[in-house]
Amino acid sequence: VVDLREAARLGLSRHAAEKLLGGPPTRWPARYDLASPLEQLPLGVPQLLVHGDADDVVPIGIARGYAERAAYAGDPCELVEVAGCGHEEHLDPGSHAWAPVVAWLEER
């Protein structure tokens, strides 16, 4: 999850972001500043985000928003939306979700 504040706001994965950081962003803003990838932009390195369009755990809009903010900050950031891919397919390196990752890495 590339935006922990939004994940906390939405209560994703049974409030996983709040559990990770010890509470909500309103209580621990500095923790969210340090831990959330969105807050670290620009990173100054090429980035690849791979997100399934069938993910029913983390909304794809979070990845889209991050990619837009990264580009605005001057970071090269590519978002690949994998058709028919849910939230956990990327855990299997043999799944079709890894094909764009392998291709991206081979280009570099």
Order of alpha helices (4+ residues) and beta strands (2+ residues): alpha-alpha-alpha-beta-alpha-beta-alpha
